[in-house]
Amino acid sequence: ALGEESRKLTREQLFTVAATASINFSSMICYSILGPFFPSEAEKKGASNTVVGLIFGCFALVNFFVALILGNYLTHIGAKFMFVAGMFVSGCGTILFGMLDKVPSGPTFIGLCFLVRAVDAVGFAAAMTASFSILAKAFPNNIATVLGSLEIFTGLGLVLGPPLGGFLYQSFGYEVPFVTLGCVVLVLVPVNMCILPKYDSIPSKGSFWKLILLPKVLLLCLTIFSLSACLGFLDPTMSLFILKKFKLPAGYVGLVFLGLALSYSLSSPLLGLLSDKLPYLRKWLLVSGSLMTALCFFMLGPAPVLHIESQLWMFVLVLVLVGFSLGMSAIPVFPEILHCAYENGFEEGLSLLGLVSGLFSAMWSLGAFAGPTLGGFLNEKLGFEWASAIQGGWALLSGLATGIFYITEATRRSSSSSLQNPPGNNEERSHLMGSET
C-alpha cells in the first residue's frame, strides 16, 4: 500500500514511517516474548494462573491511565520527546524484567513483576500514543492505509517474539531474551532521535470528555476494548493450554502463535487500503469483524457444548481466522473516531490527534487488562474451553451493539432525507416539466 504512494512521500513522511515502524516492531516483539515461557516460569516461582493473568493485566491497566493523561497533554510535552522517552523507558523495563529470575520466589517475585511491568507500561503508552498522533498528522488523508501497512511490523513483532523468546529461553535461560531485545530497543532510541521529524501544534479547546461521551465514540471504544480483551486473554492462557493439550515443548509453542500474527499482519494493509478507498465499508468491517471474532473464540477450545475434540491443526486454523477478524475491526476504528470528531465540531490538528490516539491506546489497554485478568481466573476455574467461549462474548456484544447503532443511524438519515425531499415534489416537478415540453 505504501508502494503506491512512495513517489509522493516527502522525506519527513519517509522518516516518520521508519520511526513508527521501529516502535511497532520493537514494542510488539518485547511484549510477545513472554507468551511461550513466562506463565510456566511464574508458576515455578509461586504465582498462580490468576496472578499471572494479573501480571499481564497490570501492564495494560497502567497503560490505560498513562495513555489518557498523555493524550490530553501531548501538545504540551511534545510528540517527538514523548515518543523517544517512551522507547527508552520501555527498553530499560524489558531488561529489568529479565533480572527477575534472581529474585526469591513468592511475594517478592510477584511484587517486582508488577512493578517492572508498570514501568514498562509507562514507556509503551508514551511511545504508542505519540506514534498514532504523529502518523495521523503526517498522513491526514490516508491514515487507515498507513496504519494498516505499518501493522505488518506489528505482526512481524508478534510473529518473531514467541518463537524467538521460546528459542532463547530454551537455549540460554530466562535472562537472555529480555536483555537482548531490551538492548535492541535502546539502540533504536538515538536513531529515532535523529530521523523523527518534530511536529508542533497549538493546543486546542477540544475536550476529552466531550469526545468520549459521543454515542458513536462510546460504541467504538467498546469495539476496541472487546478486541483487546480477546487478544489479551490468550497471553496467560494459550501457552499453558497448548503445553497440556498437545504436549509440545516450549520452543515449539511459539510457532503456534504464528497463525494469528501472520494473518493479522498480512491482511492489515489490504484492510487499511479498503478502509481509506471505500469509507462507507468501515462500519460493516467493524461489525462483521467483531461477530467473526466472537465465533472464532467459541471454536477455539472448542466450547464443550459442541462436543468436538480439539486438534492442533484446527486450533491453528481458528487462530488464523482470529487474526483476520481482528484486523477487520481494529484497522477502521481510528479513522472512524476521527471522522466522528470532525462531524461534531472538533478542531483539526495535533491536539485532537493526541486526544484520539490517547483514547484508542487507553481503551486498548483497558481491554488488555480485563482480558488476561478475567481470562486467567476463568481458565483456572472452568478450563480453557469454557474461558475462551465466554471471552468471545465481549466481541459478540460489541458487534451486535455497533450493528444496531449503524442500522438505526442509516434508517434515521434515510427518513430525514425523505422528509426533506418528499417523493410527491419530485413527481410534481417531472409532471410540470413534461407539460412544458
N, C-alpha and C positions, 0 to 999 in steps of 0.2 A: 504493500500500500504506500509506503514511503518512497518506493522507487519511482512511482508515477509523478511524485511531487519534487523529486530530487533536483530538477533543473530550476525550480522556483525557490528552493530553500536558500535563505541567506546564511552567512557564516554564523551569525548568532543562533539561528534556529538549529543548525547542524551541531553546534557545541551544546545547545540545550538538550537535544536528543541524546547525545553521547553521555552527558552528565546524568540525566534521568534514567537512561538505560543502565548505567553503572549502579545506581541506588536500587533500582528494581531487582537487578540480578543479585547483588551482594546481600541485600536485606533478606530476600527470599531463601537464598542458599543457607544463610546463617540461621534463619528461623526453622527451616525444614530438616536440618541435620539431626535434630533431636529425635525425630519420629521413630527410627528403627531401634534405637538402643536406650534412650533415656528412661522410658517408663519402666523397663525391667531393671535398669541400674538403680532407679529411685526406690523400687520395691526392696532391693537388697539393703538399701540404706534406711529402711524402716518407714517408707512412705506408702500409704495405701493407694489404691486406684483412685479414690475420691480426691486425695491430697494431690496426686499427680495432675488430675484434672484442674485443681485449683491453682497449681503452679503455672500450668499453661494459661489458665484464665486470668491470673494476676497480670501477666504481660498485657493482655487486652484491656483489662479494667483501667490500668494506669494510662495506657494509650488513649482510652476514651476521654478521660479528663484532660490530659495534656493536649490532645487534638482540639478539643473545644476551646481551651484557653488560647492556644497558639493561633487558631483560625481567626479569632477576634483581634489579635494583636500582630498579625503578620506584617502589616504595613509599618508598624512602629519598630518592630525588631529588624525587619529586612529579610526578604525571601532567601537571598543568597547566603547570608550569615546563618539563618536557621537551617538551611539545607546542609551546609558544610559542618556546622557544630553538631547537628544530629548524627551525621555519619561518624564523627569522631567518638561521640559518646557510645554509639551502638557498637563500634569496633572494640572499644575498651570493655564494654559489658559482655561481649561474646568471649573475650579472652578470660575475663574473671570467672565466667561460668565453667570454663574448662579446669579451673583450680578447685572446684568444689569436691572432687573425689578425695582430697586430702583432709576434708572436714570430718569430724566424728559423726557417726550415724545418729539418727534420731532427731530431736527438736532443733539442734544446732544446724544440721544439714538442711532441714526443711526451711528454717528461718532464713538462712543465707540464700537458698534457692529463690525465695520470694523477693528478697532484697535486690539481688543481682538482676533478676528478670525485670524488676521495676525500673532499675537504672537503664537497662537495655530498651525498655519500652519508651522511656522519655526521648532517647535518641531517635528511635524508629519513628515515633509520632512526629517529631520535629522535621525530620528529613522528608517523610512522605507527604505531610501537609504542604510543605514548601514546594515539593515536586509537582503535585497536582496544580497548584496555583501558577507556577512558572510555565508549565505546559499549556495551560488554558490561556495564559497571557501571550505566549509565543505563537500559538496556533488557534486563534479565536474562531476560525471558520470551519475547521475540520478536527475538532478536539477528539471526537469519538474514534476517528480513523487513526490518529496518532496514539491515543491511549491503547487502542486495540493492537496496534503494531508493536508498541512497547511491552505489551503483555507477553510477547514472545520471550523477552528477557526474564519476566516474572516466572513464566512457565519453565524456562531453562533453569532458573534457580531452584524451582520446586522439583524439576526432573533430576538435576545433579545432586541436590542436597541429600536426600535419603540414601542412594547407593554410595555416594562418596563418604557420607558420615558413617554408614554401616561398614564400609571397607576400611576406613582409617581406624575406626573403633576396634574392629576385629584384628587388625594388623598391629596397631601401635598403642591401643588402650584409650582411656576416656579423654585424656587431656588434648591429644594431638588434633582431633577435628576442630575443636573450638579455637585453639591457639592459631592454627594455620589460617582459618578463614577470618578470624578477627584481625590478623596482621594484613591480610589482603584488603580488608575494608579500610584500615588505617593508611595503607599505601595510596588508596584512591582519594583520600582527603586532600592532599596537596595538589593532585592532578585536577580535581574539580574546582579548587580554589583558583586555578589558572584559567581553566577553559569556560567555566559557567558565567554567562553574562549577568550583569546586575540589572534587575527590574525594579524601578522605583514607582511609587504611586502616592497620591494624596488620599488620606483616609476619608471614606465616605460616611454618610449618615445611615447606611443600611444596618438594620438591627438583626441580630442572630435570632431572637425570639420571634420577630415578625416573619422571618423566613421559615423557621421550623413549624410555626403554627398554621401555615397554609395547608389545607386538607390534602392537596395532591403531594406536597413535600412530605407530609407525615406518612402517607402510604408508601412513598418511595423509600423513606427511611426504614419502614417495616420490611421492604424488599431487601435492602442492604443488610439489615440485621439478620433476617432469616437465612440468606445465603451464607453469610459469615458464620452463623451458628452451626449450620450443617457442615461446612468445611472444617470449622474448629473442632467439632465433635470427633472427627477422625484422628486428630493428633494424639490424644492419650489412649485411644481405644483400638484403633485399627491394627497397629503392630502387635498388640497382645492377642487379638483375635486370630491373626494370621499365624503367629507362632504356635498357638494352641491348636487351632483347627487344621492347619495344613502342614505343621511340623517343619517349617522352613527355618534355616539358620538365619542369624541376624543380618549377615551380609547380603542375603537374597531378599529380605523383607523390603529393603529399599527399592528393589526393582518393581515390586507390585505397585508402588506409588507412581510409576511411570505412566500408567494408563490414564490416570486423572490429569497429571500435569501436562502430558504431551497433547492430549485432546484439547485442553483449555488453551494452551499457548498457540497451537496451530489454527484453531478456529477463531481466536480473538481478532486477528487482523481483518479477516473477512467480515465478521460481525460488526466491527467498528466501521469499516467502509460502507457496509449496507446501512448502518445507522445514520451515517452522515449523508449519504446519497438519497436515501428514502426515509426522511424523518418521521413520516406517518407510520412506519413499521415499528418504531421503537416501542410503542405501548404494547403491541402484540408480541414482540420479542420478550418483553418483560414478563408478561402474563404466561405465555407458553413455556418459557424457561423455568419459572417458579413451579408450575404444575409438573413439568417433566422431572425437576429435581426431587419433588415430593415422591413421585412414582419410583424413581431410582433408589431412594433411601428405603422405601418399603421393600424393594427387591434385593437390597444389599446383603441382608442377613442370610437368606430372605426371611421375612416375617413368619413366625411359626404357624400362623393360620393358613398359610399357603401349602404347608406340608411338602416343601421342596428341599431336598438335600443340598447344602451349599457345596459348590465345587470351585476350584481355583480359577478355571477359565471363565466361568460365569461371573465370579467376583470381579475379575479384571475387566470384563466387558461392561459391567454396570459402572465401574469407576470411569471408564472411557466416556460413557453417556453422561455421567455426573459432571465431568469436566466440560463437555459441550454445553450442557444445560446451564451451568454456572456462568459461562461466557455469554449465553443468550440474555441472561438477566443483568449481569454485572456491568457489561460494557455500555449499554444505553442509559444507565441510571444518571451518571454525571451530567451529560448534556441535557437530559430531561429536567433535572433540578435547575440547571442554569436557565433553560427556556422558561420554566415556570416563574423563576425570579424576575426575568425580564418582563414577562407578561404582567407581573404585579408591581411594576414601577421601580424596581431596584436599579441603581446606577451601575452602568457597565464599568469595569475596572478591576485592578488587582485586589482592592479591598473586598469586593463581592466574591471574587475567586477564592480569597482566603476564607471567607465565611463558608462557601460551598465545599471547598476541599476539607476544611476542618470538620464540617458536619458529616461529610462522607467518611472520613477517617474515624470519626468518633462513633458513628453507627456501626461501621465495620468492626471496630474494636469491641463495642458492646456485645455484638453477636459472637465475636471470638472469645469473649469472657463467658457468656451464657452457654455456648456450645460445649466446650471442654468440661466446664463445671457440672452442668446438668448431665452431660454425656458420661462423665466418669462415675457419677452417682448411679445413673440408670444402668450402666454397664455392670457395676458391682452388684446391684440388687436384682436386675432382671436378665442380664446377659446381653451380648452384642446384638442379637437378632431383634429383640423387642426394643432395645435402646435406639437402634438406627431407624426403625419404623416410626417410633414416637418422635424422634428428632425431625423426620421429614414433615411432621405436622406444621412446623414453622413455615416451610416453603408453601405448603398447601394453603395455609391461612393467608399468606401474603398474595399468592396467586389469585385466589378467589376474591379477596377484598379489592385488589387492584383492578381485576377484570370487571367487577361490578361497578367500580367507580368510573372506568373508561366508558363502559356501555351507557351508564347514566348520563355522563358528560356529553357523549355523542347524541343521545336522544334529546337532551335539553337544547343543544345547539341546533339540532335539526328542526325542532318545534319552534325555536326562537326565529330561525331564518324563514320558516314557512309563514310565521305571523307577520314578519316584515315585508315579505313578498307573496301575498296571497295568490293562489292559482287563478282566481277569478279575474284579477287585474291583468295577468298575462293573456288570458283568453280574450278579454275585452279589447286589449291593445291590439292583438292579432286580427280580431274581427274588424276593428276600425281601419287598420292598415289595409286589409283586404278590400273593404268597401271603397277606400280612397282610390285604389288602383282600378 
